[in-house]
Amino acid sequence: MPISFDLSESSRISKDHYNKIAREQMRPISRKYDEAEHTLPTEWVDFWWNTGRKGPPPPSDPNAPSDGFVTVCIQAEEICWGDCGLYLRMPTPALGGSAVGAAGTPEQRKHFLAPFREGGHPIWGAMAITESGAGSDAAAIETTADFDDDTGEWVLNGHKIFCTAGEGSSTVDGGITVVWATVDKSAGRGGIKSFVVPANTPGMTLIGCEKKMGIRASDTVSLRFENCRIPSDHLLGSPEVKKYDPKKSGDKGFKGAMATFDASRPIVAAMAVGVGRASLDFLKQELESQGVEIRYDAPPREQTAIERDVIGMEADLQAARLLTWRAAWMMGKGKPNNLEASMAKAKAGLAVTRITQKSVELLGPLGYSRKLLVEKWMRDAKINDIFEGTQQINQLIVARRVLDYSSSMLR
Ligand SMILES: Cc1cc2nc3c(=O)[nH]c(=O)nc-3n(C[C@H](O)[C@H](O)[C@H](O)COP(=O)(O)OP(=O)(O)OC[C@H]3O[C@@H](n4cnc5c(N)ncnc54)[C@H](O)[C@@H]3O)c2cc1C
């Protein structure tokens, strides 16, 4: 069967559409909200809610095949080429939506995600897993969920940190925060479930917003849960506590929650590719304006140091994008993509970190100046190598999958 890497018409339309938004709506306010951390970018939020989320115009043939989930990654790349922090500040279900999609029932998906399509004002979704003692090792979470037989409610207690979009998701009506908690600590991973907590539920308190190195337009918050009561059907999937078996399909508990990452890692990888491309595009443009030509076809022994660097950056970026599209394509086809999602995330996280640092280096004072966005892209880049599984954790997952080792065999 011939292999084609051509994008479908709908993906090409989507790419152009979001690139225009990135250029015209995001770049002009990029520095403003980097400087004004913890300020709601109202012009961007309103634009997205009223116009941006309606999406690109349909392709000329509505029945033409589409690239499915790959298109979502193309959208993420283009918007993060504009600004990665503003991307994370968009009023969307975000990771909360991925979690509901991965672990929820069809009824729960319909119920919790409908307001994002139909609501009258901007709303946000978020996912709160991380705690002070549980980051990479998500199974170590201490937040508890106890079932109150008298009222038929779940009662959450615990403290979550570093929750992206958590300000909007916890304080603006209609928003949802998907919280990971254990219903039975003695059951280990098998006891971990995810719960949808609607915004402004009594017992959920926003403690503070994190001051950050990069993606400063994005709200990253700590949340406290003190006897926070939610209805029984806000537990995603089944409440049954089963022994955790990573190889068994159909278990919507911890496995369902972990499946969130199979969808979100390709998106974070695409975000990384967007930031890396922003930096590389600017570098090449600047080199060209200084009369430096990159001879892609020159033999390695004849290449200048700058040519070698730029060609290496380009190769890293393209490899990261291809891995991302493969993981996304598999996701869209319903194929298991755990290995491919981690490969894409690990490659893209490293690539964007290197590309943005090298751009600052090659541009010298221009790269370091706050007059331009290159230094900002370097600061924005690193988070893509940390959240949704760090570089090391994604490499660990790749090794486990390739060697067919369980998490207890390879830690
Ligand atoms: C800006 C920002 C936004 C975030 N948004 C969210 C969010 O929306 N929701 C959420 O739940 N969390 C979020 N996080 C948390 C993020 O997912 C965690 O920071 C990340 O998972 C790492 O966990 P940790 O910080 O506890 O580091 P640790 O787990 O303590 O790791 C520290 C270092 O040790 C390494 N390490 C750990 N275990 C191993 C191992 N077995 N082998 C090799 N190396 C290892 C790690 O790779 C890392 O380099 C966010 C974090 C940041 C900074």
The ligand as an SDF file (V2000), in Angstrom:
LIG
                    3D

 53 58  0  0  0  0  0  0  0  0999 V2000
    3.3280   24.7920   34.7560 C   0  0  0  0  0  0  0  0  0  0  0  0
    2.8650   23.4510   35.1980 C   0  0  0  0  0  0  0  0  0  0  0  0
    1.5830   23.0410   34.9020 C   0  0  0  0  0  0  0  0  0  0  0  0
    1.1350   21.7960   35.3440 C   0  0  0  0  0  0  0  0  0  0  0  0
   -0.1740   21.4220   35.0930 N   0  0  0  0  0  0  0  0  0  0  0  0
   -0.6670   20.3040   35.6730 C   0  0  0  0  0  0  0  0  0  0  0  0
   -2.0470   19.9680   35.5780 C   0  0  0  0  0  0  0  0  0  0  0  0
   -2.8290   20.6290   34.8950 O   0  0  0  0  0  0  0  0  0  0  0  0
   -2.5000   18.9140   36.2820 N   0  0  0  0  0  0  0  0  0  0  0  0
   -1.6940   18.1410   37.0440 C   0  0  0  0  0  0  0  0  0  0  0  0
   -2.1780   17.2130   37.6780 O   0  0  0  0  0  0  0  0  0  0  0  0
   -0.3490   18.3860   37.1250 N   0  0  0  0  0  0  0  0  0  0  0  0
    0.1720   19.4560   36.4680 C   0  0  0  0  0  0  0  0  0  0  0  0
    1.5090   19.7500   36.5690 N   0  0  0  0  0  0  0  0  0  0  0  0
    2.3820   18.8760   37.3240 C   0  0  0  0  0  0  0  0  0  0  0  0
    3.3040   18.0600   36.4420 C   0  0  0  0  0  0  0  0  0  0  0  0
    2.5860   17.0930   35.7410 O   0  0  0  0  0  0  0  0  0  0  0  0
    4.3820   17.4530   37.3670 C   0  0  0  0  0  0  0  0  0  0  0  0
    5.2180   18.5180   37.7640 O   0  0  0  0  0  0  0  0  0  0  0  0
    5.1690   16.3710   36.7020 C   0  0  0  0  0  0  0  0  0  0  0  0
    4.3730   15.2430   36.5240 O   0  0  0  0  0  0  0  0  0  0  0  0
    6.4060   15.9530   37.5220 C   0  0  0  0  0  0  0  0  0  0  0  0
    6.0540   15.6830   38.8190 O   0  0  0  0  0  0  0  0  0  0  0  0
    6.8460   16.3440   40.0430 P   0  0  0  0  0  0  0  0  0  0  0  0
    6.8800   17.8150   39.7950 O   0  0  0  0  0  0  0  0  0  0  0  0
    6.2630   15.8970   41.3170 O   0  0  0  0  0  0  0  0  0  0  0  0
    8.3140   15.8270   39.9010 O   0  0  0  0  0  0  0  0  0  0  0  0
    8.9260   14.4640   40.4580 P   0  0  0  0  0  0  0  0  0  0  0  0
    8.0190   13.3260   40.1650 O   0  0  0  0  0  0  0  0  0  0  0  0
    9.2940   14.6860   41.8860 O   0  0  0  0  0  0  0  0  0  0  0  0
   10.2090   14.3470   39.5670 O   0  0  0  0  0  0  0  0  0  0  0  0
   11.3830   15.1410   39.7690 C   0  0  0  0  0  0  0  0  0  0  0  0
   12.4340   14.6870   38.7620 C   0  0  0  0  0  0  0  0  0  0  0  0
   12.7260   13.2770   38.9440 O   0  0  0  0  0  0  0  0  0  0  0  0
   12.4950   12.5610   37.7490 C   0  0  0  0  0  0  0  0  0  0  0  0
   11.9550   11.2340   38.0480 N   0  0  0  0  0  0  0  0  0  0  0  0
   10.8740   10.9390   38.8060 C   0  0  0  0  0  0  0  0  0  0  0  0
   10.6640    9.6040   38.8350 N   0  0  0  0  0  0  0  0  0  0  0  0
   11.6130    9.0530   38.0380 C   0  0  0  0  0  0  0  0  0  0  0  0
   11.9300    7.7060   37.6560 C   0  0  0  0  0  0  0  0  0  0  0  0
   11.2030    6.6740   38.0650 N   0  0  0  0  0  0  0  0  0  0  0  0
   13.0020    7.5100   36.8220 N   0  0  0  0  0  0  0  0  0  0  0  0
   13.7460    8.5600   36.3720 C   0  0  0  0  0  0  0  0  0  0  0  0
   13.4950    9.8500   36.7260 N   0  0  0  0  0  0  0  0  0  0  0  0
   12.4560   10.0890   37.5390 C   0  0  0  0  0  0  0  0  0  0  0  0
   11.4980   13.3920   36.9570 C   0  0  0  0  0  0  0  0  0  0  0  0
   11.5720   13.1270   35.5770 O   0  0  0  0  0  0  0  0  0  0  0  0
   11.9390   14.8090   37.3130 C   0  0  0  0  0  0  0  0  0  0  0  0
   13.0090   15.1790   36.4890 O   0  0  0  0  0  0  0  0  0  0  0  0
    1.9940   20.9490   36.0860 C   0  0  0  0  0  0  0  0  0  0  0  0
    3.3070   21.3590   36.3500 C   0  0  0  0  0  0  0  0  0  0  0  0
    3.7580   22.5830   35.9290 C   0  0  0  0  0  0  0  0  0  0  0  0
    5.1610   23.0100   36.2470 C   0  0  0  0  0  0  0  0  0  0  0  0
  1  2  1  0
  2  3  1  0
  2 52  2  0
  3  4  2  0
  4  5  1  0
  4 50  1  0
  5  6  2  0
  6  7  1  0
  6 13  1  0
  7  8  2  0
  7  9  1  0
  9 10  1  0
 10 11  2  0
 10 12  1  0
 12 13  2  0
 13 14  1  0
 14 15  1  0
 14 50  1  0
 15 16  1  0
 16 17  1  0
 16 18  1  0
 18 19  1  0
 18 20  1  0
 20 21  1  0
 20 22  1  0
 22 23  1  0
 23 24  1  0
 24 25  2  0
 24 26  1  0
 24 27  1  0
 27 28  1  0
 28 29  2  0
 28 30  1  0
 28 31  1  0
 31 32  1  0
 32 33  1  0
 33 34  1  0
 33 48  1  0
 34 35  1  0
 35 36  1  0
 35 46  1  0
 36 37  1  0
 36 45  1  0
 37 38  2  0
 38 39  1  0
 39 40  1  0
 39 45  2  0
 40 41  1  0
 40 42  2  0
 42 43  1  0
 43 44  2  0
 44 45  1  0
 46 47  1  0
 46 48  1  0
 48 49  1  0
 50 51  2  0
 51 52  1  0
 52 53  1  0
M  END
$$$$
